[in-house]
């Protein structure tokens, strides 16, 4: 019998802490779960259904008109997905994207400078508040950017582009560190 493919995290714990004294950190986040929800359901009602399905620690990110990504660090148990799908029947569709997307964390006082080198999204906290998200491009790669804190962001990218995006972010980080004087 042929060996079955084994899951390997695409970035396998990759980290970039920048130069000594740098205020920039890149981190491959756990490949937990990522669900794409489409339908006429409000975020508050979706949060209620997530809690009932045992996914209360997951975050809800707007991904477009009547679309959300549900992201979390823990792998998704099939029973939780079944519970959520049944609860949202007739209101929204749920698609498991966990296998096809990767999340990358960017933090530090130079995080906005780094991201400004790759996207035209205005990341000023007065415009792009915590928990805001935007679908955009970094270079030629489509990503979702989410502000997770004052100087921290999370990027979600298709799995097949994760290594290319990681390399591009490391290159931009070097440039951002020089520009910030770190």
For each residue, the residues with C-beta under 8 A, 3 or more apart:
1:
2:
3: 6
4:
5:
6: 3
7:
8: 12
9: 12 13 28 31
10: 28 31 102 159 162 163
11: 14 28 102 104 162 163 166
12: 8 9 28
13: 9 28
14: 11 26 27 28 166
15: 25 26 27 28
16: 24 25 26 27 169 170 173
17: 22 24 25
18: 22 23 24 25 108 110 173 177 182
19: 22 177 182
20:
21: 182
22: 17 18 19 25 108 110 177 182
23: 18 108 109 110 180 182
24: 16 17 18 106 107 108 109 110 111 114 173 176 177 180 182
25: 15 16 17 18 22 105 106 107 108
26: 14 15 16 104 105 106 166 169 170 173
27: 14 15 16 104 105 106 107
28: 9 10 11 12 13 14 15 102 103 104 105 166
29: 32 73 102 103 104 105 154
30: 73 74 103
31: 9 10 75 98 102 103
32: 29 71 72 73 74 75 76 98
33: 55 58 70 71 72 74 75 76 96 98
34: 69 70 71 72 96 97 98 101 103 156
35: 58 69 70 76 81 84 94 95 96 97 98
36: 63 67 68 69 70 94 95 97
37: 41 46 67 68 69 70 88 92 93 94 95
38: 66 67 92 93 95
39: 66 88 91 92 93
40: 66 91 92
41: 37 45 46 49 66 88 91 92
42: 45 46
43: 46 47 60 62 68
44: 47 48
45: 41 42 48 49 91
46: 37 41 42 43 49 50 60 68 70 88 92
47: 43 44 50 51 60
48: 44 45 51 52
49: 41 45 46 52 53 84 87 88
50: 46 47 53 55 56 58 60 70 84
51: 47 48 54 55 56
52: 48 49 83 87
53: 49 50 80 81 83 84 87
54: 51 77 80 83
55: 33 50 51 58 70 72 80 84
56: 50 51
57: 72 73 74
58: 33 35 50 55 70 71 72
59: 70 71 72 131 146
60: 43 46 47 50 68 69 70
61: 68 69 70 71 131 133 144 146 156
62: 43 67 68 133
63: 36 67 68 69 133 135 144
64: 67 135
65:
66: 38 39 40 41
67: 36 37 38 62 63 64
68: 36 37 43 46 60 61 62 63
69: 34 35 36 37 60 61 63 97 133 144 156
70: 33 34 35 36 37 46 50 55 58 59 60 61
71: 32 33 34 58 59 61 103 154 156
72: 32 33 34 55 57 58 59 76
73: 29 30 32 57
74: 30 32 33 57
75: 31 32 33 98
76: 32 33 35 72 80 81 96 98
77: 54 80 81
78: 81 82
79: 82 83
80: 53 54 55 76 77 83 84
81: 35 53 76 77 78 84 85 94 96
82: 78 79 85 86
83: 52 53 54 79 80 86 87
84: 35 49 50 53 55 80 81 87 88 94
85: 81 82 88 89 94
86: 82 83 89
87: 49 52 53 83 84
88: 37 39 41 46 49 84 85 91 92 93 94
89: 85 86
90:
91: 39 40 41 45 88
92: 37 38 39 40 41 46 88
93: 37 38 39 88
94: 35 36 37 81 84 85 88
95: 35 36 37 38
96: 33 34 35 76 81 99
97: 34 35 36 69 100 101
98: 31 32 33 34 35 75 76 101
99: 96 159
100: 97 158 159
101: 34 97 98 156 157 158 159
102: 10 11 28 29 31 156 157 158 159 162
103: 28 29 30 31 34 71 154 155 156 157
104: 11 26 27 28 29 154 155 157 162 165 166 169
105: 25 26 27 28 29 148 152 153 154 155
106: 24 25 26 27 111 114 115 152 153 154 155 169
107: 24 25 27 111 149 151 152 153
108: 18 22 23 24 25 111 151 152
109: 23 24 151 180
110: 18 22 23 24 113 114 173 176 177 180 182
111: 24 106 107 108 114 115 151 152 153
112: 115 116 123 124 151
113: 110 116 117 176 179 180
114: 24 106 110 111 117 118 169 172 173 176
115: 106 111 112 118 119 121 123 138 145 153
116: 112 113 119 123
117: 113 114 172 175 176
118: 114 115 138 139 168 169 172
119: 115 116 136 137 138 143 145
120: 136
121: 115 128 134 136 145
122: 127 128
123: 112 115 116 127 128 145 147 153
124: 112 127 128
125: 128 129 130 147 150
126: 129
127: 122 123 124
128: 121 122 123 124 125 132 134 147
129: 125 126 132 147
130: 125 147 148 149 150
131: 59 61 146 147 148
132: 128 129 146 147
133: 61 62 63 69 144 145 146 147
134: 121 128 144 145
135: 63 64 142 143 144
136: 119 120 121 142 143 144 145
137: 119 140 141 142 143
138: 115 118 119 141 143 155 165 168 169
139: 118 168
140: 137
141: 137 138 157 161 164 165 168
142: 135 136 137 157 158 161
143: 119 135 136 137 138 155 156 157 165
144: 61 63 69 133 134 135 136 155 156 157
145: 115 119 121 123 133 134 136 153 154 155
146: 59 61 131 132 133 153 154 155 156
147: 123 125 128 129 130 131 132 133 152 153
148: 105 130 131 152 153 154
149: 107 130 152
150: 125 130
151: 107 108 109 111 112
152: 105 106 107 108 111 147 148 149
153: 105 106 107 111 115 123 145 146 147 148
154: 29 71 103 104 105 106 145 146 148
155: 103 104 105 106 138 143 144 145 146 165 169
156: 34 61 69 71 101 102 103 143 144 146
157: 101 102 103 104 141 142 143 144 161 162 165
158: 100 101 102 142 161 162
159: 10 99 100 101 102 162
160:
161: 141 142 157 158 164 165
162: 10 11 102 104 157 158 159 165 166
163: 10 11 166 167
164: 141 161 167 168
165: 104 138 141 143 155 157 161 162 168 169
166: 11 14 26 28 104 162 163 169 170
167: 163 164 170 171
168: 118 138 139 141 164 165 171 172
169: 16 26 104 106 114 118 138 155 165 166 172 173
170: 16 26 166 167 173 174
171: 167 168 174 175
172: 114 117 118 168 169 175 176
173: 16 18 24 26 110 114 169 170 176 177
174: 170 171 177 178
175: 117 171 172 178 179
176: 24 110 113 114 117 172 173 179 180
177: 18 19 22 24 110 173 174 180 182
178: 174 175 181 182
179: 113 175 176
180: 23 24 109 110 113 176 177
181: 178
182: 18 19 21 22 23 24 110 177 178
